[in-house]
Amino acid sequence: MTQQPADIPDVVYALVAAPGFARHGICFAARPAGLFRSDDGGRTWRDLYTGLNFERPVTTAALAVSPAFENDGCLFAGVPGGVLRSSDGGQTWHAAGLGTPPPFVSVLAVSPDFANDGTLFAGTLEDGVFRSADGGSHWAAWNFGLLDLNVLCMVVSPDFARDETLFVGVESGLYRSTTGGRAWREPAADRHGPQPADFAPVLSLAISPHYATDGTLWAGSEAHGLFCSRDRGKSWARLGEGSIHGAVNSIVVASDYPTNPHLLVSLGDRLLVSRDDGLSWQEWPLGVNPEGSIIALAASLGLTPGAPLSFVRSIVTSPLSGTSP
């Protein structure tokens, strides 16, 4: 079934562009009615659950794509109680349960070295973090030290194969694992600066592509704006204090950061961009009807001037809309 973008209304929980998007235009959208795929950069969509013969629409709140998608076709969808996995780009599916009572999967994250380690993570509301080391076939809860089990967001270190580091944002702040998700602890915050608990809940996270050397990550809060750490989460500084207020729903970092120090954040019905690593911020003109909050965001072709964005509002889907200021 092919659908135009305007036929995917209401809520879209997540947008993900497959690796190689600039060549093939493949992207995915997770929403209450299921999971949808586009092969033309978001212009038309088709339902990937059509062949599963579900009795009713299956809410899909999280999705993730293998870094080696062009070779392995691996795609993961978080559904009530478990994770659906596909190794052919969404044509066929296999289900893996996460336990009883069935948890609500809020976020999925894949190891950057997935082709070799088969590792991925599922964050849930009220049940913490689950880990799979066999490509999503089997899962186990790994919550030792994780005192808040309401997982709202997650990022994995780009150097995960060596440092085994990942972060989760929760209702009460931030937790870090340096053991591949087997154990968790709150980063030791600088007592002279803000601590993650001071700007909780943490709604969004982003990590530098060169985290191994620069130790940089960003956290978006529900009510206190955007924060940045340059020391692997030990201490934090507020960014855009005069410009960024309220909920930071998503954060996008330039793929060639810090050579290109561009950052993009979504704040309700606005997008703000910084070209100087968060020192100053400007509005990113959306170029479409301004009604509705932006609830999902992807910069599939980067943050360079002129590159299009994919963003989804709570009222209308607007793939590949907006231009760089």
C-alpha positions in Angstrom: 0.0 0.0 0.0 1.5 3.3 -1.1 0.6 6.4 0.8 1.3 10.1 0.3 3.0 11.9 3.2 -0.2 13.7 4.0 -1.8 10.3 4.6 0.4 9.7 7.6 -1.2 12.1 10.2 -1.4 12.2 13.9 1.8 11.1 15.7 5.0 9.8 14.3 7.3 8.6 17.1 10.5 8.3 15.1 12.1 9.0 11.7 15.2 7.1 10.6 17.1 7.3 7.3 18.9 4.2 6.2 22.7 4.5 5.7 23.2 5.5 2.1 20.0 7.6 2.1 21.6 10.2 -0.4 21.8 7.4 -3.0 18.7 5.3 -2.4 16.3 7.5 -0.4 15.2 4.8 2.0 13.7 6.0 5.3 11.3 4.7 7.9 8.6 6.2 10.1 7.2 4.7 13.3 3.7 5.6 14.3 0.7 4.3 16.3 -0.6 2.6 13.1 2.6 0.7 12.6 5.9 1.1 10.6 6.1 2.7 7.2 8.9 2.7 4.6 9.7 5.2 1.9 12.0 4.5 -1.1 11.9 7.9 -2.5 13.1 10.2 0.2 9.7 10.5 2.0 7.5 11.3 -0.9 5.4 8.1 -0.8 5.1 5.5 2.0 4.0 1.9 2.3 2.9 -0.1 5.4 5.5 -2.7 6.3 3.1 -4.7 8.5 0.6 -5.5 5.8 1.7 -9.1 5.4 1.6 -9.8 9.2 -2.2 -9.9 9.3 -2.5 -8.1 12.7 -6.1 -7.9 14.0 -5.6 -4.3 14.8 -2.9 -1.6 14.2 0.3 -2.2 16.2 1.8 0.8 17.9 5.4 1.2 16.9 7.1 3.7 19.2 10.8 3.0 18.4 12.9 1.9 15.5 16.5 1.4 14.6 18.5 0.5 11.5 21.7 -1.5 11.2 24.8 0.6 10.4 25.4 -2.0 7.7 21.8 -1.9 6.4 22.9 -1.8 2.7 24.6 -5.2 3.2 22.5 -6.9 5.9 19.0 -5.2 5.5 18.5 -5.3 9.3 15.7 -3.2 10.7 14.2 -3.3 14.3 10.9 -2.0 15.5 9.8 -1.6 19.1 6.2 -2.8 19.7 4.2 -3.4 22.9 6.0 -6.2 24.7 8.9 -6.8 22.4 11.0 -6.1 19.3 10.3 -7.0 15.7 13.4 -7.7 13.6 13.8 -7.9 9.8 16.9 -8.9 7.8 15.4 -7.9 4.5 14.5 -4.3 4.9 11.0 -4.9 6.3 9.7 -7.5 3.9 9.5 -10.3 6.5 9.6 -10.1 10.3 10.5 -12.2 13.4 9.2 -11.3 16.9 11.2 -11.4 20.1 9.4 -10.9 23.5 11.0 -9.0 26.3 9.2 -10.7 29.2 6.1 -10.6 31.3 4.4 -8.3 31.9 5.2 -7.0 28.4 7.2 -3.7 28.6 6.6 -0.7 26.4 9.6 -0.1 24.2 10.4 3.6 24.1 13.8 3.6 22.3 16.1 1.3 20.3 19.8 1.7 19.7 22.2 -0.4 17.7 25.9 -0.9 18.3 28.0 0.9 15.6 29.9 -2.5 15.3 26.6 -4.4 14.9 27.9 -6.4 11.9 30.5 -8.0 14.2 29.0 -8.0 17.7 25.2 -8.2 16.9 24.5 -6.0 19.9 21.5 -3.7 20.3 19.5 -2.2 23.2 15.9 -1.5 24.0 14.9 1.1 26.4 11.5 0.7 28.0 9.1 2.7 30.2 9.1 1.3 33.8 11.2 -1.8 32.9 14.6 -0.3 32.2 17.1 -1.5 29.5 17.1 -4.8 27.6 20.2 -6.0 25.7 20.6 -8.5 22.8 23.9 -9.8 21.7 22.6 -12.0 18.9 21.1 -9.6 16.5 17.8 -9.2 18.3 16.7 -12.9 18.6 17.1 -13.0 22.4 16.9 -10.3 25.0 17.8 -9.9 28.7 17.2 -7.1 31.2 20.4 -5.3 32.2 19.5 -2.9 35.0 22.1 -3.3 37.7 22.7 0.2 39.2 19.9 1.7 37.1 17.7 3.2 39.8 15.2 4.8 37.4 13.6 2.4 34.9 11.7 5.0 32.9 14.0 5.2 29.8 13.2 8.2 27.6 16.2 8.3 25.2 19.5 6.5 24.6 22.8 7.0 22.7 25.7 4.6 22.1 29.3 5.6 21.8 30.6 5.6 18.2 33.6 3.8 19.7 31.5 1.2 21.4 33.6 -1.7 20.2 36.4 -0.5 22.4 34.8 1.6 25.2 31.5 -0.2 25.6 29.8 3.1 26.6 26.2 4.1 26.3 24.0 6.6 28.0 20.3 6.7 28.9 18.1 9.6 29.7 15.5 8.9 32.3 12.8 10.7 34.4 15.3 11.5 37.1 18.4 12.4 35.0 21.1 10.5 33.2 22.9 7.2 33.6 26.0 5.8 31.9 27.3 2.3 31.3 30.9 1.5 30.4 30.3 -2.2 30.5 28.2 -2.6 27.4 24.9 -2.1 29.2 25.6 -4.7 31.9 25.8 -2.2 34.8 24.9 1.5 35.2 25.8 4.5 37.3 25.2 8.2 37.4 28.1 10.1 36.0 30.1 11.9 38.7 29.0 15.5 38.2 31.1 18.5 38.9 29.7 19.8 42.2 30.2 23.4 41.0 28.1 23.0 37.9 24.6 21.7 37.0 24.0 18.0 37.5 21.8 15.8 35.3 19.2 15.5 38.1 19.0 19.3 38.1 17.6 19.3 34.5 15.6 16.1 34.6 13.7 14.6 32.9 16.2 14.1 30.0 14.1 13.8 26.8 16.9 13.7 24.2 20.6 12.8 23.9 23.2 13.2 21.2 26.9 12.2 21.1 29.9 13.5 19.2 31.1 11.3 16.3 34.5 11.7 17.9 33.4 11.0 21.5 36.5 8.7 22.0 38.7 11.8 21.8 36.6 14.7 22.7 34.2 13.1 25.3 31.3 15.4 24.1 27.6 14.7 24.5 24.4 16.8 24.7 21.3 16.4 26.8 17.9 18.0 26.1 15.7 18.5 29.1 11.9 18.8 29.5 11.9 22.2 31.2 15.4 23.6 31.4 16.8 23.7 27.9 20.0 22.2 26.4 23.2 21.0 28.2 26.6 19.9 27.0 29.3 17.8 28.6 32.9 17.8 27.4 34.2 15.2 29.8 32.0 12.1 29.2 29.1 13.3 31.4 31.1 14.3 34.6 30.3 18.0 34.3 27.7 20.0 32.3 27.2 23.5 31.0 24.0 25.2 29.8 23.9 26.1 26.0 21.7 28.8 24.5 20.4 30.1 27.8 18.9 33.1 26.1 17.4 31.2 23.2 16.5 27.7 24.2 13.8 27.3 26.8 11.4 24.5 27.7 11.4 21.0 26.2 14.3 20.0 23.8 12.6 17.1 22.0 15.5 16.1 19.7 19.2 17.0 19.0 21.0 16.6 15.7 24.8 16.9 15.5 26.7 17.3 12.2 28.2 14.0 11.1 31.6 15.7 10.6 31.5 17.5 14.0 33.7 19.2 15.3 35.1 20.2 11.9 31.6 21.4 11.1 30.4 22.5 14.6 26.7 22.6 13.6 23.9 21.6 16.0 20.2 21.5 15.5 17.5 21.2 18.2 13.7 21.0 18.0 11.7 23.0 20.6 8.0 22.4 20.2 7.1 24.2 17.0 10.5 25.7 16.3 13.9 24.5 15.1 17.1 26.3 16.2 20.5 25.8 14.5 23.9 26.7 15.8 26.9 27.0 13.5 29.4 27.7 16.3 29.1 24.8 18.6 26.2 26.2 20.6 27.5 29.7 21.2 24.8 31.4 19.2 21.5 30.1 17.7 19.2 31.1 14.8 15.8 30.0 13.7 15.7 27.3 10.9 12.9 28.4 8.6 10.5 25.6 8.1 8.8 26.7 5.0 5.5 25.0 5.8 2.3 25.5 7.8 3.6 26.4 11.3 0.8 24.6 13.2 1.7 21.6 15.4 4.7 20.7 17.4 7.7 19.0 15.9 7.9 15.5 17.5 10.4 13.7 15.2 13.4 15.1 13.3 16.1 13.7 10.9 18.8 15.5 9.0 19.4 12.7 6.5 21.6 14.8 4.2 23.5 16.7 7.0 23.3 20.2 8.3 25.2 22.0 5.6 23.5 25.1 4.1 20.8 24.1 1.6 20.4 20.6 2.9 16.8 19.5 3.4 15.4 18.2 6.6 12.8 15.6 7.5 10.5 16.6 10.3 7.2 15.5 11.6 4.6 17.6 13.3 1.8 16.4 15.5 -0.7 17.5 12.9 0.9 16.9 9.5 3.9 15.0 8.2 6.3 17.1 6.2 9.2 14.9 4.8 12.2 16.7 3.3 10.8 20.1 4.1 12.6 23.2 5.3 15.8 24.8 4.0 18.9 26.0 5.7 19.0 29.6 6.8 
